[in-house]
Amino acid sequence: MEMPWSNTDLMVGFDEEFDAIVDFARASRVDGGFGYLDADGVVDPTRPIELWITCRMIHVFAMAALKGDDSAREFVEHGVASLLGPLHDDEHGGWYSAITPDTHEVALDKKEAYAHAFVVLAATSALAAGIPQANELLDEALRVEERYWWEPEFGRVCESWDLAFTRKEDYRGINANMHTTECFLSAWDATGDRKWLDRARGIIRFVYDQASQHEWRIPEHFSANWRIIPDYNRDEPAHPFRPFGVTPGHGLEWARLFVQAHAALAQEGEPGDDIAWMTEGAVRLFERAVADGWDVDGAPGFVYTTDFEGTPVVRERMHWVMCEAISAAVAIAPFLSEHPAGKSHAGNDKGGARSENDLRGEGDLRDESAPTITTRSLQELYAQWVAYVDEYLREAPGRWYHELTPDNAPGIRTWPGKPDAYHVAQMLIFARLPLTPTFASAIKDGLLAPLDR
């Protein structure tokens, strides 16, 4: 059965949109990195130069360069120079989360695992694109990951430090660990050092165990010893990085990462029965995110957050969630028939027991309330989502609203402007790439499927 992402006309349209999003992103270049684009595509001078934005832009421009856009190369070089220059802390090591656009002074008095993960991603993508000094950048980024962020006693990363790396924040977050998983997979592809793949696997196992114990809703917020904080940010539910409750979009993003990690392990010869839990978890996470998030409040779109019963909390719609939904649909499609509802592989790898973090009462770890996704229903969802993008999110070629109100009008509650090209760019080429290696490495290896124009 042909899947919609096999349609040549659609993929040609996606490829043209990729070029348009890259062209739009060019305006973000500033002295010292890449800035925050406002709704008109102009850098907002009131905002600092942020590390995570700079790194994501490097990644996007590196993919563009690898796809054959020679003009994108200088943007990657500019980004790498910024990471080795004003954004780098030469005294204490690591990178500043933000610097002022005029004098490049420190604009945020902490260092963050979330943003440092993107330094690794930027470095691996720049390396794939053949950028001078990318090796130096990657070596330093991985050294910092090892020394400051990785907590071997937990097998996950801490959240943030003070500028001098002397005090850790008493909080641990799934969001930072999600992007760390992403960067570890890219580090494995770039270096061949198996520890990065194994660490990604370990983080994924923790998320699988947590989700399976909470009806496939992922707890996001934890204490320093990894106890769930269920009411975290209840008074700031629409926080851009740490929203209260459950984030369906992260369920979708994790589903993609589960499948990508599974593919990497399978390629390394891991027995199928030992890693089947990863694709099972991906399907279950996808089903739960769709059941809780998509078209649940009288209007199309994914809600931003829910509580632990699946009731919508923040009903705004974010563009990145739709991008991850479209990519996750492609990722899980080959595994739908392998994981019908009720079948669990939880015992085939370490973990799987009920955790002290379980917010539910006693009973089965499984949940059957989310509908089973079939190949046919996945095709229908994919078509609905692409149509939704065209009707509501895509303002013009390369210009995507980042947030919509609950009635699908442009919104600014959490994400004003258009600062992010990363989620869109990855989604637009994901269906043309294998599940492993990761984006830039796959394009470098000539694995981007050609288009019959």
N, C-alpha and C positions, 0 to 999 in steps of 0.2 A: 504494500500500500504506500503510495507516494505521500510524503509529508509536505506540508505547505512550504517549509524552508528549503525544499528541493526545487521550488519554482524559480526558473532562471530570471524571469522578469522581476520577481521580488528581490532576488539577490543582487541584480544589477541596480535596482533602486536603492538597496541598502548600501551598496558600494559608492554610489553617487552621494548619498547622504553622509557617509564616512568622510569623503573629501570635503563636503560642505561644513561638517562640524570641525574639521581640522582648520579650514580657512577661518571660521568664526573664532577659533581659539587663539589664532595668531595675535589678536589684539591684546591678549593678556600679558604679553611680554613687557617687562619693565626692568630697569636696572636693579639687579639683585635677585631676580627670579621671575615668577609669574604672578600677576595680581588677580584680584577678585573682580570679575566682570559684572557690571550691573545689567539691568533689564534691556538696555539698549546696546549691550556689547562693548561698553567702554569701561576701562578700569576705574573702580571706585577709589578716589584718592583718600577717603576717610578710613579705609581699611588697611591693615598691615599686609605685608607680603607673608603669606602663610606657607609653612613647609609642606603640608599635605597637598595643597593646590599646586605648588611648584613641582612636586614629585609626580603627581598625576599627569600634569601637562608634559613632562619629560617622557613619560610612558606613552602617551598618545602620539606625540611627535615622533618618537622612535618607531612605533608601529607604522606611522605614515611613511617614514623614510624607508623602512624595510619593504613597504609595499611599492616603492618606486618613486615617491615624491622627494626628489633631491632637495627641494627648497626647505623641507622640514628638518633637514640635518642640522642646519645652523641653530635652530631652536633647541634641539637636543644638546648641542655643544654649549649653548648659552645656559641651559638649565644645569648641566654638570658643573660648569664653572661657578655657578651660583651656590651649588651645594658644597663645593670645595672652597668657596670664598666666604661671602658675608653671612650665609646661613649656618656655617660651621662654627662651632665653639672651639677655638684653638686652645683655650686654657683648660677646660674641663673635659673636652671630648664630646662627641655627639653633635646634635643639631638643635638650633633654636626653633621653637614652635612657630615663632613669628618675629619679624623685624619691621621697623618703621620704613616706609617707602622712600623717605628723603635722606635720612642719615644712617640707616641700617642699624639703628640701636635696637636692643632687645625690647620686644613689645609684649611678651608673655613670660611670666617668671616661673615657668616649669617646662620640663621636657616630657614628651608623650610617646608611649609605645605605638599608638595609632599612627602618628606621623612618621616615626622612625621605620615602621614597616614599609611605608611608601618610599623611603629612601632606598631600601633594598630593591623594591620593585623597579624604581627608576634606574638604579645602577645596573640591574640585570638586563633591562630593556636597552639601555644605552650601550652596554657591552655587546648585545646581539647586533646592534646597529653599527658596530665598529667605531665607536666614538673614543678618541684619545682620552686617557685618564679615567675611563669607566672602570678599568680594573682596579685602579687605586681607590676609587670611590666605593666599589663593591667590597674590597678587602676591609676598608674602614667600617663600612656599614655592618658587615657581619661580625667584625670584632666587637663593635658596640652592642649588637644584639646579644652576643655571648656574655659579655662582661656585665652588662647592666639590666637587660630586659628579661632574659631567660631565668626562670626560677626552677631549678632541677628538682627540688623537693615536691613541686606540684606538676611539673611538665607543661607549664604554661607561662605566659609573660605577665609581669606586673604592669600597672597602668601608667604611672607617671612618677617622676622625681622632681626635686628642686633643681635649679640650674647647675649646681655643683655636684650633683649625683651623691648627695649625702642623706637625703630623707625621701622615703617612698610614701606615696599616698596610700591611705588605709582603705583602698577600694580596688577591686579587680573587675574587669569588664569583658564581656563576650565580644563586643564590637572590635576592640583592639586585638583580641586573639583571633578573630575572623580574618582580619587583614594581615595579621602575622602569619596565619596559615597560608594565605595567598602568597605572601612574600617568600615563605619557606619553600613552597612548591617551585617558585621561579628560581630560588637559589639552588635547589637541587638540579634543575635543568641547566643552570649556568655553570655550576661547579662540579657536578657529579659526586659531591660529598653526600653520602647516604644519610647522615644524621639529620639533614634538613627535611628530607622526605619522612623519616621516622618521627621527627618532632611534629610535623604536620599531621601525621596519622594519630599521634597521641592526643593532640588537641581535638581533632575530629571525634575521637572515641569519647572524650569527655562530653562533648556537645551531644553526641548520640545518646549517651546514658542519661544526661539531663533531660533531653527532649522526650525520650521514650518513657520517662517517669512523669511527664507532665502533658500527656495527650498530644505529644509532638509539637508543643509550644516551647520555645527555648527561653529559659530564664536568662536575663541579660546582666543582672547586677549582683555582685558578690562582695563579701568582706575580704580582708587580706588573707584569711585562711580558707577562702572559698565556701563560705556559707551564704546562701541566697539572702538578699535583702529585698523582700517582695514589694515594699512600699517606696523604694528608692525613686526620688523625683516625682512623687505623686503630686507635689505642688508645682512642678514644671514638666507637665506631661509631654509637651511638644519639643523638648530639647533636641537639638540637631544630632547629637552624638550619644546621649544617654537618656532617651525618653522613658517615661514610666511604662511598666508592664511589658507586653510582648510586641515584637516588631515583625509582622508577617513578611516584610521585605527581606529581613535577615534569614528567615526560614528558607526563602527562595534562593538567596545568595549562598547559604550553607549547602543547599541541595546541589548546586552547581559544583562547589568545592569538594563535596563528598565524592561526586562522580569523577572529577578530575584527579583526585588523589587515588581513587580506586584504579583508574586507568594507568597511572604511573606505577603503582604497585603491581598490577597485573603484567605490565610490560617487563617488570623486573623478575617475573616468575613466581610471584606470591600465589599459593594455592587458592583457587576460586572460593572454596568453602570458608577460608580464613578471612576473606575480605568481602563476602557477600553482604554482611551487615551494612556496609557503606552504601551500596546501591539501594538496599532496602530502606535505610534511613533517609536517603535522598528522596525516594518516592513518597515516604510517609510525611516528610517535612513539606514537600510540595503540596500534597493533598490537604494538609492542615492549613497551610498558608492560603490556599485558594478558598477553602471552606470558611475560614475566619475573615479573610481580607477582601475577596473579590465580590463586588456587586452585592453588598450585604446591607446597604442602608437606603435603598430606594433610588440610587443613581449608580451608573457604572463607575468603575475605578477601584483601586485597592486603598483601603483605609491605612493610615500610617501606623496606628497602634491599637491593641486590644488589651483587655485584662486577661487573667488566667482562665477565665471561662469563655473567652472568645468574643466578649461584648466589645464593640468598638469604643475607643476612648478618644483618640485624636482622629477625626474623620477626614482631614486634609489628605490629598493625594500627591505623592512625590514621584517625580519622573524616574528616579533611580529604581524605585520598586518595580515599575513596569518594565524597565530594561532588564532587571534580574529575573522577572517572571518569564520573559520571552527567551532569555538564555537558558533558564532552568528547564523550560519545556523541551528544548532541544537536547539538553543533557540527560534527562531521565527517560526520554522516549525509548531507547533500546532496552530498558530494564522493566517496563511496565508488566510484561507477561511473567517475569520472574518473581514478582513480589505481590501476589494477590493479598487482599486484606486478611489478617490473622496469622500470616506466616512470618516468623521472626527468626533472625539469625543472631540474636543477642548473645548467645552463649558461645559463639565461635571465635571470640577474641577476648582479650582481657577486659574486665568490666562487665557491665550488664546487670549487676545486682542492684537492689533498691538502695538508693542513697539517703543519707541523713538529711539531704536537702529536699527530699520529696515533699511537695506542698499538698499532695493529695492524701486521702486516707488509705487504709490497707486495701489490697485487691490486686488485680492483674496489672502488670506494667503496660499492657497494650491498650489501645483505644480504637474503637470501631465507629466512632461518631462522624469522622470525616469521610466523605464519599470516596470510593475507589475511582481513580482516574483511569479511563480506558484510552486506547489509541484514538478512537473516534472522538471522545470528549476532549482529548488533548488537541486534536486538530481544530476542533471548534473553538476552544479557548484561544489558541494561537491566532486564529483568524480574527477573533473578537479583539484581542489585544493589539494587533497591528492596526486594526481599524480605529481603535480608541486612540492610539498614538496620533494617527493622521487627523482625527477629528478634534482632539483636545490638547495634546502636548506639543505638537510640532507647529510652532508659530509660522515658520518659514524654513527653507533649506538651511540646515546648520543651527537653527535657533529653536531651542526647546524650553518651554516653560518648566521651571524646576519644581513648582508647587502649584496645585490647584485647590480651590476651596471645596467643601463637600458637594457643592452643586456644579463643580467642574469649570469654574471661572478662575482666571489667574489669581494666585494668592501669594502672600508674603509672610505668613505667620512664622514659619521656620526657615525657609530658604528664599529670601529675596534675591533677585538678579539671576544671572546665568553663569555661575563660576565654574561649573564642572563639565568637562567633556568626556571623562573617563568611562562612566557607566554606558553612555550612548555608544561611544566608539567601540568598546568591547562587544556590546550586544550586536552591533551591525556586522561584525565579521565572525562571530562565534560559530555560526552554523557552517562556515566554510573551513573550519579548522578541526583537526583531530582533538580528542579529549586530552591528550598529552602529546607533546610538551605544552607548556603554557604559551600565551599569546605571542610574545616577541620571539621566543626561541622557535616556535613552530613556523612563523613566517620566515625567519632566517634560514630554516632548514628546507624551505621550498614547499611547505605543506599546506599553504593557503590554496584551496581549490580554485582553479581558473574559472572565469566566466565566459560563456558563449554569448557574446554580444551580437 
